[in-house]
Amino acid sequence: MTFTRNEKSIAHKMLNVMIIFALIGLLVGSFYDLAINKLLYANGTLFPTVFKIAGEMPMSTLIIAMAFALIQLSLKNKDKLVYFIFPTLIIIGFSLISARTIPGYFGIKNQLLSTGITLWYLISGYLLSLLAKGLDEDRLVRYAYFVIATILATLLIMSLMKSFWGRERFISMYQKDNFDTFSFWLFPQGYTKGDFYRSFPSGHTSSAATMLTLLFVPELFKKFEGKKFIYIFAIAWPILVFFSRIFDGAHFLTDVSMGLLLVSVITKVTSHLILNRK
């Protein structure tokens, strides 16, 4: 089953707006990156701290929910075991890795805390998957793989760029009180493993921007309730994380702009390849 251009028009228009917004951010940041961070730096305050913790959580919850939805379909159609094996690996991988990532941002190593976060992802992902009951199964399968492909492509490309670009974070320079190592975003600094040199592009913003995949839900599933909330959340969450990372000092305007641009483009490509595939 394919989806017409009319069905996807709102989602694609919103994606185009996000692309334009990101391009403007890249342009402005090209001239004022350092000045903007010096002006807005507020590491340790409530706004950036909350989104440092929660910024990536919706992404993991969403992909786990889509995996659970595929598993539920596989149980109804036992001849489609591929719906079971791959989604199970997704659930295990994302729930375990994400549970360690969040405490790691604060240098915390606590097995009980990680276990609690893992359970949170599993429970919230499963409950979210229940909302898919009663939806068109063919469209649900297509949408689930669209979400999974978008998120996996985002993580792969973003991670490679971070390692290759080697851009130093603002907070690193601020703590040393030396901004001589500031680099222009267009010029990669070379491969690095250190987290202080993984500023470009923003991982939190990229992860948060995968919520743009939700823009297709109201158009693809006409019976789905809460359409306005979905549109608002899909746009507002990436934007809030976008600005929080600048306030945190973890990223420059060009870092978060590239993260948003990257996912907006990936989402357009994957929607064309998967949602519109005959």
Secondary structure, DSSP 4 states (H G I P E B T S, - for coil): ----HHHHHHHHHHHHHHHHHHHHHHHHHHHHHHHHHHHH--TTSHHHHHHHHHTTHHHHHHHHHHHHHHHHHHHHSTT-THHHHHHHHHHHHHHHHHHHHHHHTTT---HHHHHHHHHHHHHHHHHHHGGGTTS-HHHHHHHHHHHHHHHHHHHHHHHHHHHHH-PPPHHHHHHHT--TT---TTS-------GGG--SS-HHHHHHHGGGGGGGHHHH-TT-S-HHHHHHHHHHHHHHHHHHHHHHTS--HHHHHHHHHHHHHHHHHHIIIIIT--
